[in-house]
Amino acid sequence: MENQVNIVNQSTQQIGQNPTNQSPVSPVPKKPKVNYWMLLVPIFGCILVVLGLVIYARTLNKHSLQDKTNKESVTNQINQEESLTSTPDLIYFTRPLGTTGDNFSFWELDTYTKAINKIVEIEVEADDYSCDQNFQVDPNGSFAIFCKNFNLHKFTFKTSEQKQITQIGNGGDNKFFGVSASPAAISSDGKLLAYEVSSQEDVILGPEEKRVGNPNIKYGLYILNLDTGETNGPLMSYKNAISVASGDVYFTKSSNKLIVDKAGEEKIWIVDIKDSSVVSWPVLVYSNNISFSLDNNCSVIASYKPFQEGVTKKLYSTDGDLQKLEQIYETTEFMRFITPSSDCKKLVYDGGNRDINIIDTTSKQKQLLMNEDERANGGTIKGWLSDDKTIIYVNHDNGDIFGMNTETKGIQQLTNFGDIYRNTVKVL
């Protein structure tokens, strides 16, 4: 027992006498506290920036799509509102200035946007009756030819330059009366101008005596080179003015010949510009009038024995250079203002009762597009637009320009002036 006590004591003593042999206890370092907000704030910030960019991009895309939709809606609205929107054709017309009707303004109408623009005002001497607001427009839309003070003037659209291009005297001259832009034509390249000059043989006449029928008056057809100023003519002379006989002058598609309608007789004349030779239409016995399509791609000729009622009228079509001739229709009905589409496959005309009719020259089917009542007291057909669907006419009653879709029969008023002179409206 004592031995057990001693052993315990010895062990206790050894432990107490050897403290250096005991390993020191190291303090445990404290772990730093992590600030999660410092990490989350930038992360959330980046996420917000990305989300903002995504939302912004989607908003822009939505606005872009909305703008596109709005534009398409506007375009569709235009297309639904008017049948003239397939091509941006231009219509030119005049309006009188003041009460005399001598001075006039020249205007342009865009059939696509319906925008109307006054281009220039023209002052004309009061006794120059032959001008009568007449003009011609270059097929390329670069310039217009006006009758002013017994001569022709050229107005360039881009520069607004206006200059006199003929020197043929005036009302007091003992040789010349003046020139009219009414029977006139401009070649497809815009280089040649054909025009009619009225002259006096013996005596000086007052303005009232300048009219057709006076034996001392004759008329001549001239050609002016608009680049060089060189004049050729008269290519032909005649007693009755083409302008008064409701005739017209056309260049062929290739501009090497001049087609003259109703120069003193119920005939169509062909003038060769190179050798100045003149022949009547050699194929048809009666060639009463000719109408060229837009851009002179083709023409339609009405042939019938004149001054007889109920006579059979034969309609022929030919290409723009009069090389091929084909009969396309035959009728005993009255027809005027015959106007062909660009390929002469469709014809619109006035049947004499201020109505508008259309003929399909392939099927030979005729259709009434508008009767007298629908036409609001009538109008004058001025031509087709290049879509070959829409025709333009000037209303007799209110003096404004209208468009009509020949397929839907939809009618739209394009101007609201009430004073447009129907004989001066040109479709380009």
FENJO-V845855 format. One record per residue. N is the residue number from 0. RES is the residue in one letter. OMEGA is omega as a letter, one per 30 degrees, with the letter a starting at -180 (NA if undefined). Layout:
n: [N/N]
res: [RES/RES]
omega: [OMEGA/OMEGA]
This chain:
n: [0/1/2/3/4/5/6/7/8/9/10/11/12/13/14/15/16/17/18/19/20/21/22/23/24/25/26/27/28/29/30/31/32/33/34/35/36/37/38/39/40/41/42/43/44/45/46/47/48/49/50/51/52/53/54/55/56/57/58/59/60/61/62/63/64/65/66/67/68/69/70/71/72/73/74/75/76/77/78/79/80/81/82/83/84/85/86/87/88/89/90/91/92/93/94/95/96/97/98/99/100/101/102/103/104/105/106/107/108/109/110/111/112/113/114/115/116/117/118/119/120/121/122/123/124/125/126/127/128/129/130/131/132/133/134/135/136/137/138/139/140/141/142/143/144/145/146/147/148/149/150/151/152/153/154/155/156/157/158/159/160/161/162/163/164/165/166/167/168/169/170/171/172/173/174/175/176/177/178/179/180/181/182/183/184/185/186/187/188/189/190/191/192/193/194/195/196/197/198/199/200/201/202/203/204/205/206/207/208/209/210/211/212/213/214/215/216/217/218/219/220/221/222/223/224/225/226/227/228/229/230/231/232/233/234/235/236/237/238/239/240/241/242/243/244/245/246/247/248/249/250/251/252/253/254/255/256/257/258/259/260/261/262/263/264/265/266/267/268/269/270/271/272/273/274/275/276/277/278/279/280/281/282/283/284/285/286/287/288/289/290/291/292/293/294/295/296/297/298/299/300/301/302/303/304/305/306/307/308/309/310/311/312/313/314/315/316/317/318/319/320/321/322/323/324/325/326/327/328/329/330/331/332/333/334/335/336/337/338/339/340/341/342/343/344/345/346/347/348/349/350/351/352/353/354/355/356/357/358/359/360/361/362/363/364/365/366/367/368/369/370/371/372/373/374/375/376/377/378/379/380/381/382/383/384/385/386/387/388/389/390/391/392/393/394/395/396/397/398/399/400/401/402/403/404/405/406/407/408/409/410/411/412/413/414/415/416/417/418/419/420/421/422/423/424/425/426/427]
res: [M/E/N/Q/V/N/I/V/N/Q/S/T/Q/Q/I/G/Q/N/P/T/N/Q/S/P/V/S/P/V/P/K/K/P/K/V/N/Y/W/M/L/L/V/P/I/F/G/C/I/L/V/V/L/G/L/V/I/Y/A/R/T/L/N/K/H/S/L/Q/D/K/T/N/K/E/S/V/T/N/Q/I/N/Q/E/E/S/L/T/S/T/P/D/L/I/Y/F/T/R/P/L/G/T/T/G/D/N/F/S/F/W/E/L/D/T/Y/T/K/A/I/N/K/I/V/E/I/E/V/E/A/D/D/Y/S/C/D/Q/N/F/Q/V/D/P/N/G/S/F/A/I/F/C/K/N/F/N/L/H/K/F/T/F/K/T/S/E/Q/K/Q/I/T/Q/I/G/N/G/G/D/N/K/F/F/G/V/S/A/S/P/A/A/I/S/S/D/G/K/L/L/A/Y/E/V/S/S/Q/E/D/V/I/L/G/P/E/E/K/R/V/G/N/P/N/I/K/Y/G/L/Y/I/L/N/L/D/T/G/E/T/N/G/P/L/M/S/Y/K/N/A/I/S/V/A/S/G/D/V/Y/F/T/K/S/S/N/K/L/I/V/D/K/A/G/E/E/K/I/W/I/V/D/I/K/D/S/S/V/V/S/W/P/V/L/V/Y/S/N/N/I/S/F/S/L/D/N/N/C/S/V/I/A/S/Y/K/P/F/Q/E/G/V/T/K/K/L/Y/S/T/D/G/D/L/Q/K/L/E/Q/I/Y/E/T/T/E/F/M/R/F/I/T/P/S/S/D/C/K/K/L/V/Y/D/G/G/N/R/D/I/N/I/I/D/T/T/S/K/Q/K/Q/L/L/M/N/E/D/E/R/A/N/G/G/T/I/K/G/W/L/S/D/D/K/T/I/I/Y/V/N/H/D/N/G/D/I/F/G/M/N/T/E/T/K/G/I/Q/Q/L/T/N/F/G/D/I/Y/R/N/T/V/K/V/L]
omega: [l/l/l/a/a/a/l/a/a/a/a/l/a/l/a/a/a/a/a/l/a/a/l/l/a/l/l/a/l/l/l/l/a/l/a/l/l/l/a/a/l/a/l/l/l/l/l/l/l/l/l/l/l/l/l/l/l/l/l/a/l/l/l/l/l/l/l/l/l/l/l/l/l/l/l/l/l/a/l/a/a/a/a/a/a/l/a/l/l/l/l/a/l/l/a/l/a/a/a/a/l/l/a/l/a/a/l/l/l/a/l/a/a/l/a/a/l/a/a/l/a/l/a/l/a/a/l/a/a/a/l/l/a/l/l/a/l/l/l/l/a/a/l/l/l/l/a/l/l/l/l/l/l/l/a/a/a/a/a/l/l/a/l/a/l/l/a/l/a/a/a/a/a/a/a/l/a/a/l/l/a/l/a/a/l/a/a/l/l/a/a/l/l/a/a/l/l/a/a/a/a/a/l/a/l/a/a/a/a/a/a/l/l/a/a/a/l/a/l/l/a/l/l/l/a/l/a/a/a/a/l/l/g/l/l/l/a/a/a/a/l/a/a/a/a/l/a/l/l/l/l/a/a/l/l/l/l/l/a/a/l/l/l/a/l/a/l/a/l/a/l/a/a/a/l/l/a/l/l/a/a/a/a/l/l/l/a/l/a/l/l/l/l/a/l/l/a/l/l/a/l/a/l/l/a/l/l/l/l/a/l/l/l/l/a/l/l/l/a/l/l/a/a/a/a/l/a/a/l/a/l/a/l/l/l/a/l/a/a/l/a/l/a/l/l/l/l/a/l/a/l/l/a/l/l/a/l/l/l/a/l/a/a/l/l/a/l/l/a/l/a/a/l/a/l/l/l/l/a/l/a/l/l/l/a/l/a/l/a/l/l/l/l/a/l/a/a/l/l/a/l/l/l/l/a/l/a/a/l/a/l/l/a/l/a/a/a/a/a/a/a/a/a/l/a/l/a/NA]
